[in-house]
Every structure is written in structure tokens, then in C-alpha cells.
Amino acid sequence: MHLYGTQSIDEDGQLTIGGTSAMTLAKTYGTPLFVYDTALIKERAQAFIQTFERAGVKAQVAYASKAFSSIAMYQLAAKEGLSLDVVSGGELHTAIRAGFPVERIHFHGNNKSDDELIFALDSGIGCIVVDNFYEIEQLKRLTKYKKMNINILLRVTPGIEAHTHDYITTGQADSKFGFDLNNGQADQAFQLVKDDSFIHLLGMHCHIGSQIFDTVAFSLAAKKLIAKMIAWKTQFDFICPVLNLGGGFGIRYTEEDKPLDPAVYVEDMMKSIQSEIGQLDYPMPEIWIEPGRSLVGDAGTTLYTIGSQKEVPGVRNYLAVDGGMSDNIRPALYQARYDAAVANKMTSHSSTSYTVAGKCCESGDKLIENIFLPEVEAGDTLAVFCTGAYGYSMASNYNRLPRPAVVFAEDGNHRIIIKRETYEDLVRLDCSLEEELGENN
């Protein structure tokens, strides 16, 4: 049994997270329940930051908050000295409400609205990552109208294809994101912004994919971006002070996954950059990276209560839990794989193969297929590991299921950071036909 972070098995054979029994957490807050091991999040954050510090390289480590966004999560990131990557007006609003330092906020996205860009400008954020020509036109118009300056990075696609799922590979040429580095688009974008009165170009950004287990692709991407930076210096005497190589650092979901330590990703990345820069007359840029999943993914565990079971003779045994694709869409969307354990039977022999099904009205609502567990009973608690990234953040109210609560746990203490939705929350924004008719009349 692989345990993550501070997880352990107590004398009663029960799973503990952050020094508290999973059964206590489930009883206190109900299920489904997302539990975050905040000590592990802090450890990962400092592993990235301190590797840069030891090397004497100026850097920003920005939490890619699409993995999991909330006021408390943003406050934790701020305390750990992280910068913040947001991708919508909603995430930016949450960051502002959390009191996150605005100068450390970077705004991504391939279709930012005027309202979102105005919000970013008025908030005084540190950087906007520009994704396309339409956005350049927007920023030129808005910054001129408001007479406001803004730092930007140009997001480029370097043509590096990381070995990952097609849906989450974004660095190749055929992508909805960024300016192509190889067909002249990046040069066109550079020409449009380099002398603008209000737009200050810091450099380039790329993101080559997710759940990457080696450093080769990052090195190749760095080499291509640095070559373009050198070309801009040679042709236009323009020096990029920032190089952002994105995120995508992998984590362990199952035993087949072999991720590297955060320090290894950073060290190999810096070696590649320093090697390229060292051969040329070019100042070392500030390095930005954007870990998301690798900060919170395996720090999160979802606790479910087991309910019904169904045996299909000669085929499989189903066990159903009180959540499913409404709180974890990734198995249905990406065919993502997870590991799990019965939290109140951690020392029992795993003798029976089960398929873990959710309670949504979809045949494809299956969280894990063919996992060996102890014989389970209704009322047992199932712990699904590594659900901290893209679980709650992609959760929905499909079938009018309320979204779960979220808890932080550390050193035997635990606190709720997102309340469980109620049935009343589900209808709070609904309008009845009678109300609508009454207003129109």
C-alpha cells in the first residue's frame, strides 16, 4: 500500500491524513469529502522554491490554480511565497478576495473577455500571458483607452509534443493555445508589441503538456525558446528578462507512474537553460514555472461512503459510492486511473476485485475498474488517493448533486475551507415560472 505525504495507518487499522483518522474526518464533515494534506503542499512548494534559491537563479514559482482554486488555497500559496496563475475572471476574483499579492498574479487564457482584461488591469496584476492576435488588439485598445501599463508574456507553441494524453498535450503545433514558434506567428506577435507605449513585453511562455515524467521535453522546449530570444536580440537588440517554461510535472496516481522529485525537474531545466545561455552572449533570464497538479494532486484524498453492491456473475463486482463523476470527471473524460483503499480496513487482506461506480445516472460513471480491496460492506469508507488536482475544480451539479465539502488537515488539526453545498444552494439562482411571469407583467 502506497501512502502519500503524512498519511499513515493507526493502531486500529484506519487511514490517517494530517494526523487525523479518515473515519473522524468522514464522521465530522460527511462524505463525499475532499481532504488536503497541507504539510505535503508546503513541502512541494518549498522543494521548487529552494532549488532555485540554492542555484542562485532568480525565479517565480506560480501555482497553476486551475488544479484547485479557493480562498484558503490561495492564502496558503501566498504564505508559501508562491506566485499565482489564474485563467479566468472568477479565479482572479477569488485571488483578490483572498488578499493574494496582485503583483504576483499571472493571467492566462485563450479567450479573455474585455471585462476580464479590464478587471486584470484595474487590479494591477503582475502579468498577462497573451495567447493570440485578437488579445493583442484587445490589450492595445484597452491600455490606450485607460492609459495603463501592463507586463505581458507571449505564449508560444514550440512544437514539442510531450508523451501524454492527446487532450492535455498543448505544446504541439496543432493547439488552440499560443503563437506558433515555427511558422512566423511568434515573430509577428513580437513586432506588434515590442514598441507599444503601454504594453511591456517580458518574454515568452510555453506549456508542453501535463503529467510529464522526464525532463527531456522541457530541455527541448527551453532550447527552442532561447534560440528565438537570441534571434530577437540579434535582430532588434531586444532582451527578454523572463523565460516561463510552464508546468506539467507528473505525480504518482498508480504504481505505473514514476514521477521525478520537484528538485530534479528544476535542476535539469536550469542546466539546459544555463548550457544554452552560457554558449552565447545573453544574460540569464528570470525563470518562471507553473506547477499545479504536482503541488496539490497527491495531497488530496476523497473519502466516500460505500453503499450498494452488484455482482455480474463471471464479469465483475460493482460497489457504489456516494459520489462519482460529479466530483471526479477525470476517469470518464481522460480515462484517468486512480488507486484506493478501504479507510477503515487498511490492514485487511485485499482479496476481492471491484469496480467502483458512482451514483450518477450514467453507465460510464466508474471511478476505478478492477481494483482489489477487502470485502466491503455498506457504510465502509473508501479513500481514493491523489484527487487533489482537477477533482473539486471540475466538479459539477450533474443530477443535482451538491458539491462536496473540502477540508485542510495538518498536525492533528483540521478545518473546513469549502462548505458542502445544500439542496437550497442548488436552487438558489433558479427562477420559478410564476416569478418570471410576475416580473414581466
N, C-alpha and C positions, 0 to 999 in steps of 0.2 A: 504494500500500500504506500503510494507516494503522498506525502503530506507537504503542504506549502506554507512558507513563512513561519508563523508562530503556532500553526496547527499541531495538536498532539492528541493522544488518547489517554483519558484519565483512568483512575483505578476502577471505575465502573464500566470500562469498555466503551465509553462515549467520546465522540469527537469534541474537541475544544477548539475555539478560534479566538485569538487575542486574549487567552486566559480565561474564557468563559465557556461553559458547556453549550454545545449547539442545542441541546434539549432545553436549557434555560432560555436561550435566545428565542427559540421557537415558541415556547410557552408564554414568554413575556410579550412578544410582538406579533405572534401569529405567523402563519405561512400563507402563500409563498413569502420568503424573506430574503433580501439580499444582505449579506454580511460582508463588510470590508475589514480586512486586517490592515489597519492603518500603519502599524510598525513596518510591514513589508513595503507599503507605498513609500514611506520615508526612506527606507533602506535603498530602494531602487533609485529614488530621486538623487540621493547623495552619491550613489555609485556613479551616475552620469556626471554630476557636477564636479565631484572631486577628481575624477580622471582628467578633466580639462584643467583644473587648478594645478594638479601635480605636474602637468606638462607645461604650465605657464602659458597656455593658449587662451586668449580672450574668447568667451563663448556665451551663448544663451541656450539654455535647455528649456524649451517651451512644451508644456503639457498639451498634447493634442486632445482637447477636451471633448471632441465628439465621442470618444470612448465612454465617458461618463461625466455628465455635467450636473452640478448642483451648487448651491451657495456654499455649503460646507466643504465640498470638494475643492472649489476654487480658493476658499480660505486656507485649506490645508496646503494647496500648491503654493500659495503666496508665502506662507510661513517657511516652506522648504526652499525658498529662493528661486522657484521656477518662474519662467515666463509663461504666457498663455496663448494658445492657438484656438481662435473661435471661428466658426464657419456660418454664422447666421446672426441676425439681429437679436434673436432670442437668447443665444449663448452670450452675446455681448451684454445684453440687459442683465442677465444673471451675474455676469462678472462685475458689472458696475454695482449691482445690489450687494454683492459680496465684499465690496471695497477693494477689489483687486487693483494694484497699481496700474493705471492706464498706460503708462509709458512702456510696460512690458506686455501689452496685448497686441497680438498679430491677427489680422482679419483675413481669412481665406474664403474661397468660394468661387464657383464658375458662373454665377448669375446673380451677383449682388444687385439689389434694387437701389434706386436713388435714395429712398428713405433709409435703407441700411447704411449707405455710404455717408449720408448726411449725419446720421447717428454716430458713426465712427469719427467723422471729422469734428463734430461738436464735442465729442467725449475726449478728444485729444489723444487717441490711441497711438502706440509707438510705430506701427507699420501696417500697411495694407499690401497683401500679396496679390498682385494684379494678374488676372488669368487670361485675358483676351483683349482684342482691339476695341470691342464695344465698351469694355470697362475703362480703357484708357480715355476714350471720348467722354465717358461719364465723369471721370475724375478731372479732366481738363475743364469741362464745363462747370462743375460744382466748385472746384477750388478757386477758379477765377471769379465766379459769382460771389463766393463767400470770402474771397481774399484770405484763404487759409492754406498753410503749407502742410504737406504730408510726406512722410517717408514711404517708399514702396520697394518691394522686390518684384521682379518679373518671374513668374512661374514658367519654367520651360520643361519640355519633354525631351530627354536626351536620347531616346531610342534604346534605352536599356530595359530589357524585359526580365524582371525577377521571376524566379521559378515559384509561382504561387497560383492561386485560383484566378481564372480569367476576370472574374467580376471585381477583384480587388488588386489588379495589376494596373498601374496608372502611369508608368514611366515610358511606355512604348509609344510609337508614333500615332497609332490609332487610339486616341484617348479624347474624352471630352474636356480634359484639363490642359491648360497651358499653351505656350508658344513652341512650335516645333524648332528644335535646335539645328536641324539638319536641312531644312528647306527654305531658310531665309526669314521665317516669321520672327524669330527672336531678334534678328538684326533690325527688322522693320520696327518692332516694338521699341527697341533701344533708341532708334533715331527719333521716334515720336516723343520720347520723354526726357532724353538726356539734357536738353537745354530749356526745359519748361520752367517758367518762373515760380510755380508753386509746388511742382512735383519733384521730390528729391529721390533719385534712384540710388539705392544702397547696394544692389547686386542682384543675384539670381537665386531662385529656389527650385528644387525638384523633389519629387516624391516618387520612388520607383516601384512601390508595391507594399504589401503587408505580409506579416508572418514570414519574414526572411531569416534564414538560419546560417548564412555565411556573410562574409564581408566583401566578396568579390564584386558584386553588383554595385555596392556603394563606391568602391575604388574606381570602377569603370566610369560611373556617373561623375565622380569628382574630377577625373581626368578630362572628361569632355567639357564640363563647365569651366574648368580652369583654362583650357585651350581657348574657349570663347572670351574669357576675361582678358587673356593675353592679347587676343586679336583686337579687342576694343581699346586696350592701352596703346597698342602699336598704331592703330589707325586714327584714333581720336584722342589719345592721351587721357583716357578715362580709366580710373582705377576703382574697382568695386571694393568697398570696405567690408562687405558681408557676403558669405557663401553659406547658403542654407541647404543641407542635404536631406531634409525631411526626417521621416521616421520609418516605421515598418519593421522594427526589431521584434523577432519572434519570441514566443513563450511556449512553455510545455502544457499542452492540453491532454495528450495521452503519451504513452511510453514511446510511440514512434517519433515524437517531436524531440529534437536535440538543439535547443537554443544555446546561444553563447551568453556569457556574462556581459552585463552592460559595459563594463570596462573594455572588453575585447572589441566590441563594435566601435567604441570611441577611439581606442588606441590604433586600430588598423586604419580607421578613417583618417586620423591625423597623420599617420605615417605616409599614406598615399598623397595627401594634400601637401605635406612638407616636402616630400620627394619631388613632386611636380614643381612646386614653387621654388625649391632650392636650386633647380637647374636653370631658373630664369630670374631676371631682374624684376621681381614683383614682390610687394610687401605682403606679409601673411595676413589674410583677411580674418575678421571675426567669424567664428564658426557657429552656426545655429543648427540645432537638431530638434525634432518634434516627436519624442516618444509619447505614446498614448496607451496602447494595449500593454506594452512592456512595463508601464508604471502601475496599472490598476487591474490588468487582466487576471493574473493568478492570485491577486489579493482579494478577489471576490468569490464568494461561495453562495449558491442559492439553496435555501432549505425549503423542502416541500413536505407536505403530509401525504402519505400513501393512502389511497382509497381502494377502488375496485380492482379486481384481477380477472383476467380471462385467459383460459387455456385453449389454444387451437391445436388439437392433437396432431403430433407429428410435424408441426410448423413452428409455433413459438408460444411463449407465455407473455401476456401483456400485464403490466402493472400500471395503474393510472395514478397521477399525482394531481394536486390541486392548482397547478399552473400549466405551463406549456408554451406554445408558440406565441402566446400573448405577452409573455415576459422573456422569451428567448426564441427569436425568429431565426437565428443563425443555422440550426440544423436543417430547417426547411428551405432557407434561402441559399445557403452555401454548402449544404451537406457537411456542416461543421461537426466535428467529433468531440465528445466530452467523456470524462471519467466521473465516477460517482461511488458513493458508499452509503450504507445504512448507518446514520449517525449514532443510533442507539444500540448498534450491534457491530461495533468496529472490530471486535476480537472473534466474532463468529465466522465459521468457515463459509466461504462463498461457493456454494455448491449448485446453484440453480441459475440458468440463463434466462434473462428477462429482456423484454423490450419496454422501455419507459415511454409511456404515452401521456400526452397532455389531455386536458379536458375540453379543448376547443372542438367545435363541430367541423373537423377536417380530418380526413383519413391520413393526411401527411403530417399531422401533429404528433410527431415522435421525437423525443429529445435524445434518446440513446437507444441503439439497437444492439441486441445480443450482448448484454453485459452480465457477468457472473456476480451474483450477490447472495448473501444468506437468504434462507427462506423468509419472506416478508409477510407481515400481517397489516391489515388496515390500522392506521394510527401510527405506524412506524414513520420515522423522519428520514427522508432521502436528502443527502447532501450532494449537489452537483458542483464540481470544482471548476475553477477558472472561468467564472461567469461575470467577472468584474468589468469587462470591456464589451460594449455593444449588446449588453443584456437589457438593463433598465433604459438605456438611452434609445433603444429601438423598440421598447415595449409599446403595446397598443391596448386599446379597449375593445378589441375584437370579441364578439359575443357579449359585449357589455360587461366584460370582466374588469373589475377595479385593478389598477396597477399596484404592485406590492409596496410594502414599506422597505426602507433602506436604513441600515444600522452601521455605525462605526464601532469597532471593538479593539481595545488595546489594554494590556496590563491588568486584565480582570475587570476593566470598566467598559461600559457600552452605552451608547446613546443613539437615539433615533435622529436621522438627518433628513429623511423624507418620510412624511406620514403616509400611511396606507390610504388609498382612495376609498371613499364610501359610495354606496349606491346614490346618495344625494349628490355627490360630486359628479357622477355620470350624467345627471340630468340638469346640472346647474346652469348650463348655457343653452339648454333646449328652450324652444318657444312653443307653447301649445297653439293649436289651430284657433281656439277661442281668443287667445290673447292677440294673435296676429290680426284676426278679423276685427276685434275691438279697436285696435290701433288704427286700422285702415278706415274704419267708419268714424 
